Amino acid sequence: MNPPPTPVLELRGIHAGYGTLDVLHGVDLTVEPGQVYALLGPNGAGKTTTLGVASGQIVPRTGTLTIMGVDVTGIPADKLARTGLCLIPEGRGIFPNLTVTENLRMATFTGNSFASVQDRAYELFPRLGERRKQTAGTLSGGEQQMLAMARALATDPAVLLVDELSMGLAPIIVEELYGHVRRIAESGLSILIVEQFVHELLGIADVAAIMLHGRIVGTGTPNEIAETLQSAYLATTPNS
């Protein structure tokens, strides 16, 4: 009998926050190879802090972070990025004053050729090819997210962390973006993505979890989570 595969990303017993304030209270999370893990919850639940720990930007007070079975707790974010971990932050993280082409050129620091970076970007996102000479700040919100994803994928990451892909975008654009994420996931890339409730995300996830008040309160299949998500959100309302 073959042993189970080593998780690509694992958080165990994570307590973390800002200053003296803990935001996360014992978070356990495992992303398996080729898995799309959806972490869902309302604003203030601790989702972005979880990504901060997973990306090395926040050092946990207690608990461990492992990548491919190796304990990397406390290793700086830039070194973690070289291990194949890539974060698309809330707000997209592009260079608004540079053109699409110039933004993609910035992704060649990992050693990939500029030609291969462009080829992959324009194959995945043909609209970027049409906008290659346009400054990124003048792109639509959806196109800026496409550019952020194209830049991230140019680094050939082992795991992709995505924070609030849908923020500020119309539902039809969110649906299109998650279509792209589905195609990326089908290539075998492991993805941890956090959102408030987005139906399109449940449609592509292998595992989904609900986070409330810095704790994961439920994990299961997308169908299982969809059934309990509404009650979890209602529990956070002022009248509860």
C-alpha positions in Angstrom: 0.0 0.0 0.0 1.4 3.3 -1.1 1.8 6.0 1.6 -0.4 9.1 1.4 1.1 12.0 -0.6 2.9 14.7 1.4 0.7 17.8 1.7 1.9 20.8 -0.4 0.9 23.2 2.4 0.0 22.6 6.0 -0.8 24.8 9.0 -1.0 23.2 12.4 -2.2 24.8 15.6 -1.6 28.3 14.3 -2.1 31.2 16.8 -1.2 34.5 15.1 -2.1 38.1 14.8 -0.8 41.7 15.0 1.0 43.2 18.0 -0.5 41.7 21.1 -3.8 40.8 19.5 -4.3 37.2 18.3 -6.6 36.9 15.3 -6.1 33.2 14.7 -6.9 30.7 17.4 -5.6 27.2 16.7 -6.0 27.0 12.9 -5.4 23.7 11.2 -5.4 23.6 7.4 -4.0 21.1 4.8 -3.7 21.6 1.0 -3.0 18.3 -0.8 -1.2 18.1 -4.2 -3.4 19.3 -7.0 -6.2 20.4 -4.7 -8.2 23.5 -4.7 -9.0 24.5 -1.1 -11.6 27.2 -0.6 -11.5 29.1 2.7 -14.7 31.0 3.2 -15.9 33.5 5.8 -17.2 37.0 6.4 -15.0 40.1 6.7 -12.9 39.9 9.9 -13.0 36.2 10.1 -9.2 35.8 9.8 -8.9 34.6 6.2 -6.3 37.2 5.1 -4.3 36.6 8.3 -4.2 32.9 7.5 -2.8 33.7 4.1 -0.3 36.0 5.8 1.0 33.1 7.8 0.9 30.7 4.9 3.0 33.1 2.8 5.5 33.8 5.5 4.5 37.4 5.9 3.2 36.8 9.5 5.2 34.6 11.9 2.8 32.6 14.1 3.0 32.9 17.9 2.6 29.2 18.1 2.1 26.4 15.6 3.9 25.3 12.5 3.9 26.0 8.8 5.2 23.2 6.5 5.7 23.1 2.7 6.1 19.7 1.1 6.6 18.2 4.5 9.4 20.7 5.5 8.9 22.9 8.5 9.4 26.5 7.2 7.9 28.4 10.2 9.6 31.8 10.6 11.3 31.7 7.2 10.9 35.1 5.5 8.4 35.5 2.7 10.9 36.1 -0.1 12.7 32.8 0.7 9.4 31.0 0.8 8.5 32.4 -2.6 11.7 30.7 -4.0 10.3 27.3 -2.7 7.4 27.7 -5.1 4.8 29.5 -3.0 3.1 32.5 -4.7 0.6 34.9 -3.3 -1.9 37.1 -5.2 -2.8 39.6 -2.6 -6.0 41.5 -2.0 -5.8 44.5 -4.4 -4.1 42.5 -7.1 -0.5 43.6 -6.6 0.3 44.8 -10.1 2.4 47.8 -11.2 -0.3 50.3 -12.4 2.1 52.6 -14.2 3.7 49.8 -16.2 2.2 48.3 -19.4 0.9 44.7 -19.4 4.1 43.6 -21.2 6.3 45.4 -18.6 4.4 43.8 -15.8 5.0 40.4 -17.3 8.7 41.1 -17.7 8.9 41.7 -14.0 8.0 38.0 -13.6 11.2 36.8 -15.3 13.2 37.2 -12.1 12.7 33.5 -11.4 14.8 32.7 -14.6 11.9 31.9 -17.0 12.4 33.4 -20.4 10.4 36.5 -21.3 9.1 34.7 -24.4 7.8 31.8 -22.4 6.2 34.1 -19.8 4.3 36.0 -22.5 3.3 32.9 -24.4 1.8 31.3 -21.3 0.0 34.6 -20.3 -1.5 35.3 -23.6 -2.6 31.7 -24.1 -4.4 31.6 -20.7 -5.7 35.2 -21.0 -6.0 36.2 -24.7 -7.4 39.6 -23.6 -4.1 40.5 -22.1 -2.5 39.9 -25.5 -4.9 42.5 -26.9 -3.9 44.9 -24.2 -0.2 44.3 -24.1 0.8 47.9 -24.7 -1.8 49.3 -22.3 -0.8 50.5 -18.8 -2.1 48.2 -16.2 -3.8 50.9 -14.2 -6.2 51.6 -17.1 -7.3 48.0 -17.4 -10.7 46.9 -16.1 -10.7 45.2 -12.6 -11.2 41.8 -14.2 -8.3 42.4 -16.6 -6.1 43.5 -13.7 -6.9 40.2 -11.9 -6.0 38.3 -15.1 -2.6 40.1 -15.2 -2.0 39.3 -11.5 -2.7 35.6 -12.1 -0.6 35.6 -15.3 2.4 37.1 -13.4 2.0 34.6 -10.6 1.8 31.6 -12.9 4.9 32.7 -14.7 6.9 31.7 -11.6 5.8 28.1 -12.0 4.5 27.9 -8.4 3.9 24.7 -6.5 1.0 26.3 -4.6 -0.9 29.5 -5.4 -2.5 31.6 -2.6 -5.3 33.9 -3.7 -6.9 36.6 -1.5 -10.4 37.8 -2.5 -10.3 37.4 -6.2 -13.8 38.7 -6.6 -13.4 41.9 -4.6 -15.0 44.9 -6.3 -16.0 43.0 -9.5 -19.3 42.4 -11.1 -20.8 38.9 -10.9 -20.3 38.2 -14.6 -16.6 39.1 -14.3 -16.2 36.9 -11.2 -17.8 34.0 -13.1 -15.3 34.5 -16.0 -12.3 34.7 -13.6 -13.3 31.5 -11.8 -13.5 29.8 -15.2 -9.9 30.7 -15.7 -9.1 29.4 -12.2 -10.8 26.1 -13.0 -8.6 25.7 -16.1 -5.5 26.5 -14.0 -6.5 24.0 -11.4 -7.0 21.3 -14.0 -3.3 21.5 -14.8 -2.6 20.1 -11.3 -1.6 23.3 -9.5 -2.5 23.4 -5.8 -4.5 26.5 -4.9 -5.6 28.0 -1.5 -8.1 30.7 -2.2 -10.0 32.8 0.4 -13.3 34.6 -0.3 -16.5 35.7 1.2 -19.3 33.5 -0.1 -18.8 33.1 -3.9 -20.9 30.4 -5.5 -18.4 30.1 -8.4 -15.6 29.2 -6.0 -17.6 26.2 -4.6 -18.0 25.0 -8.1 -14.3 24.5 -8.6 -13.1 23.6 -5.1 -12.2 20.1 -3.9 -12.4 21.0 -0.2 -14.1 24.0 1.4 -13.9 25.3 4.9 -15.7 28.0 6.9 -13.8 30.4 9.1 -15.4 32.5 11.9 -13.7 34.5 14.6 -10.2 33.1 13.8 -11.2 29.5 13.9 -12.1 27.0 11.2 -15.6 25.8 12.2 -16.4 23.4 9.4 -14.5 21.5 6.6 -16.0 19.3 3.9 -17.0 18.9 0.3 -18.4 22.1 -1.4 -21.9 20.6 -1.2 -21.6 20.0 2.5 -20.3 23.4 3.2 -22.9 25.1 1.0 -25.6 23.6 3.3 -24.1 25.1 6.4 -22.6 28.3 5.1 -25.7 30.4 5.4 -26.3 29.6 9.0 -22.7 30.3 9.8 -23.0 33.8 8.3 -26.3 34.4 10.1 -24.5 33.6 13.3 -22.3 36.7 12.8 -25.1 39.2 12.4 -25.6 41.8 15.2 -28.9 40.4 16.3 -27.6 36.9 16.8 
